[in-house]
Amino acid sequence: MKPSIKLSKKIMTQLGKTNAAFELIEEGDKILVGLSGGKDSLTLIHALKEQQRRAPFDFEFIAVTVSYGMNENFDALIAHCKEHDIRHEIYDTNIYSVAGDKIRKNSSFCSFFSRMRRGSLYSAAEKYGCNKLALGHHLDDAVESYFMNMIYNGQMRSLAPKYRAGNGLVVIRPLIQMRERQLAAAAIDNNMPTIGDEMCPSMRFDIKMPHARESMKKMLAKMEEQFPNIFVTINAAFQNISDETFFDKERFDI
């Protein structure tokens, strides 16, 4: 029998703190977890499994993997969830065939697949009677998104720990205050069957690869070399916003 998944005390402590701060998971919740098979979502399902054991309240969760309809092989992921007694469903879609008509040659694809996948998870949550959707975004994602929005879109925007979607579903990000390297280490240390770019439908299209997020990663890596605590301070800044100091007259404190 394969050894049980062991997550670090730091991960579980931070999960508890984030949950308490933003009231992400509550009594009686039925949560759908978007399980792509990457290191983040795999660590998330095991963190929630451990949280079920520790928390002074009851909640359920179901891991759901969106199939793009391109004959993906999820056997290892299915076996992993079964082995660790985690309910897991494959949600079939035709996203891949739709993309062939919608995406132009040499166009960007990330936002398209992200929207389609998110819509599928919303539909899956309704199908399985879930009131919340949990995503595996981490602090690196939030900080990268902040700088991408500021530099490319002229907007100060990041990833909220919790928000309500247009259809009423509450979306939560339990890992949002953790570093990507923590989650990567957890996946490696536990030999999780991670899925990489080979399952990305974009790899089958003749389109340009995204560069904005990779540029942000490189920029932030250089900044972290110079300012080792930058992610700690940005995490604090996201919770300490003086919006009256910016160039929006509707927010002036006068």
Secondary structure, 3 states (H helix, E strand, C coil): CCCCCCCCHHHHHHHHHHHHHHCCCCCCCEEEEECCCCHHHHHHHHHHHHHHHHCCCCCEEEEEEEECCCCCCCHHHHHHHHHCCCCEEEEECCHHHHHHHHCCCCCCCHHHHHHHHHHHHHHHHHHCCCCEEECCCCHHHHHHHHHHHHHHHCCCCCCCCEEECCCCCEEECCCCCCCHHHHHHHHHHCCCCCCCHHHCHHHHCCCCCCCHHHHHHHHHHHHHHHCCCHHHHHHHHCCCCCHHHCCCHHHCCC
